Every structure is written in C-alpha cells, then in structure tokens.
C-alpha cells in the first residue's frame, strides 16, 4: 500500500498524523538506501539490527548508526583519525587530561583540609 506521495508510509493510511508519517518516511528511506561496504566497497550491506550491519560479499560485520551504516559523526572521526595532525592533537589532549586529573586531585585535597 505505497503511493507516490507518501511512499512506504501509505500502509498507515490516515492514522497517526501527517508529521509522524513524514518522519517515519525519512527514517525508512535512510534505512533502505543501498550503501557501500567500508571494507570491499560493494553495495551489499544488510542491516541485521539497530546499529549492526553485515556485508553479504566479504562477510564483514561492523557497527554504525541505528539506520545508516556510517553516520556523519562517524565519517568525521574517521577522517580525523586518518589525518596525521590528529595524532599530534591527541598527544595534547592526553596531556591536558592528565593536567586536569592533577587539578582534580589538588581540589579534592583542598576540600578535605
């Protein structure tokens, strides 16, 4: 029961309201869109459960978003990790976190006194 205008949400007919049906339509379009495997680059991804995907060709199992194999945040993190300046930045982040933990210890000691 799909129509041109409402797509797969035609199965709901007039129930639930137009706003909810539009949101469901967007989610289902993202979920059913063919995506390529990050390992073998073939369009053979199958969604097993929310956030779990498997490639039918290379049998690789991996995680992603609830409805998409690769989310926008995941793409940006992958890009940052692949860049060399991220390694230098991560050293600074580790140093900063160590400094913060040292500050926390000082604050805890000051509170005890």
Buried (B, 14 or more C-beta within 10 A) or exposed (E): EEEEEBBBBBEBEEEEEEEEBEEBBEBBEEBEEEBBBBEEEEEBBEBEEEBBBBBEEEEBEBEBBEBBBBBEEBEEEEEEEEEEEBEEEEEEEEEEEEEEEEEEEEEEEEEEE
